[in-house]
Amino acid sequence: METHERLKKLRKQLGFSQVQMGKILGTDASNYSRKERGEVKIYHDEWEKLARALGVSPGDIRGHGVKPSSHPGIIPSDHMGYANIPTFILETQKKYIEKLEQENRDLIEENNKLKNSEAS
């Protein structure tokens, strides 16, 4: 398997989108996509950032024995936990969860109001 194929497979297994990976590199999703397809060079510092985000070494992505987890979202390394997920991704996810929880509370309240108005 080629390096870029390993990168794509590992990214997908860990549940990262191309948008998220692009943000890690400070670029957009389309540029990241070209890098992942091997159309645009990935520089040394970018390999370091990608490896850190994916919880592996740059050598692992490049084909020196990476063993991606069979469980999406689980980092395939000795560094279990959130240490290798960039903070901005965790913060974005946290804000999204808070938004969904608020929407859920609003819907419950609206539903209760409708039930009460029907009972009257």
C-alpha positions in Angstrom: 0.0 0.0 0.0 1.4 3.4 -0.9 2.0 6.1 1.6 -0.9 8.3 0.6 -3.2 5.3 0.7 -2.1 4.5 4.2 -2.7 8.2 5.2 -6.2 8.1 3.8 -7.0 4.7 5.4 -5.7 5.8 8.8 -7.6 9.1 8.6 -10.9 7.3 7.9 -10.4 4.6 10.5 -9.9 7.3 13.1 -12.9 9.2 12.0 -11.2 12.4 10.8 -12.6 14.3 7.8 -10.5 16.0 5.2 -11.7 19.3 6.5 -10.3 18.5 9.9 -7.0 17.3 8.5 -6.7 20.4 6.4 -7.2 22.6 9.5 -4.4 20.6 11.2 -2.1 21.6 8.3 -3.5 25.1 8.1 -5.0 24.6 4.6 -8.4 23.9 3.1 -10.0 20.5 2.4 -9.4 20.6 -1.3 -5.6 21.2 -0.8 -5.5 18.4 1.8 -7.3 16.1 -0.6 -4.7 16.7 -3.2 -2.0 16.0 -0.7 -3.7 12.7 0.3 -3.9 11.7 -3.3 -0.2 12.4 -3.9 -0.8 15.2 -6.3 0.8 17.8 -4.0 3.9 17.3 -1.8 3.5 16.8 1.9 6.4 18.5 3.6 8.3 17.2 6.6 6.6 19.5 9.1 3.3 18.5 7.7 4.1 14.8 8.1 4.9 15.6 11.7 1.6 17.4 12.3 -0.4 14.6 10.6 1.3 11.9 12.6 0.8 13.7 15.9 -2.9 14.2 15.1 -3.3 10.5 14.1 -1.3 9.2 17.1 1.4 7.6 15.1 4.9 8.4 13.9 5.6 9.9 10.5 7.4 6.6 9.7 4.3 4.6 10.5 2.3 6.6 7.9 5.1 6.2 5.4 5.0 2.4 5.7 7.2 1.4 8.5 4.7 -0.9 10.3 1.6 1.1 11.1 -1.2 -1.0 12.5 -4.3 1.1 12.4 -7.0 0.3 15.0 -10.0 -1.6 13.8 -12.1 0.6 16.1 -12.8 4.0 14.6 -11.9 6.8 17.0 -9.4 4.8 18.9 -5.8 6.0 18.5 -3.6 3.1 17.4 -0.7 3.7 19.7 0.5 3.5 23.3 -0.9 7.0 23.8 -4.6 6.2 24.5 -6.8 9.1 25.2 -7.2 12.6 23.8 -3.6 13.7 23.9 -3.1 13.4 20.2 -6.3 15.1 19.1 -5.8 18.8 18.4 -7.4 21.1 20.9 -9.4 23.0 18.3 -11.1 19.7 17.2 -12.1 18.9 20.8 -13.3 22.4 21.4 -15.4 22.3 18.2 -16.9 19.0 19.1 -17.7 20.3 22.6 -19.4 23.4 21.3 -21.4 21.2 18.8 -22.5 18.9 21.6 -23.6 21.9 23.8 -25.6 23.3 20.8 -27.3 19.9 20.3 -28.1 19.7 24.0 -29.7 23.1 24.0 -31.7 22.3 20.9 -32.9 19.2 22.6 -34.0 21.1 25.7 -35.8 23.7 23.5 -37.6 20.9 21.6 -38.7 19.2 24.9 -40.0 22.5 26.1 -41.9 23.2 22.9 -43.3 19.6 23.0 -44.5 20.1 26.6 -46.2 23.4 25.6 -48.0 21.7 22.7 -49.1 18.9 25.0 -50.4 21.3 27.6 -52.3 23.4 24.9 -53.9 20.2 23.5 -55.0 19.2 27.0 -56.8 22.5 27.6 
